[in-house]
Amino acid sequence: MSDRVVMVIDMQQGVLATPRFDRAGRCARINALIAAADRVVFIQHSGPGIEVGSDAWQIVPELTQPANALFVNKTACDSFWQTALAERLAEHAIEAFVICGCATDYCVDTTVKVGASLGYRITVAADAHTTADRTWCSAEQQIKQYNEIWSDLILPGNPVSVRDTQALLAAWQTANQT
């Protein structure tokens, strides 16, 4: 299987009802990744106010949902915790993927760290994840901080890569030409 797999975390109407940093730009970059990917995995949070099947649970209308996309529901920040994610990835021989989505400081961060610890080769799309302003720092500061943290995450033999969307797309295009 190609490594051109994109995991989109919690880009749902209910999650993005809270203002998020650069929503339009993040959605545009996520769509660019989706358009270039061989496979897309949408992770959808469910819980109070975001019940499965509700309008709040739906993927935001700005994002393209390919016909062959995989969908996984979760109830915690960790996309792997008590979900079918690992099974779905194994079914499709997916061992590496690009992560993007919301929220940087909760579900994206937890999934990056748990996924990398489980041995998946993870690349974070540095400019395609978002969050909200928090009490002590802005969303933009958090995004930059988490990109730095993930770049320096100590996992011998399986470092997390953090790259801008354009760099990822260029690398995928170059790989296709060889």
Secondary structure, DSSP 8 states (H G I E B T S, - for coil): --S-EEEEE--BTTGGGS--TTHHHHHHHHHHHHHH-SEEEEEEE-BTTB-TTSTTTSB-TTS---TT-EEEEESSS-TTTTSSHHHHHHHTT--EEEEEEE-IIIIIHHHHHHHHHTT-EEEEEEEEEE----SSS-HHHHHHHHHHHHHT---TT---EEE-HHHHHHHHHHHHH-
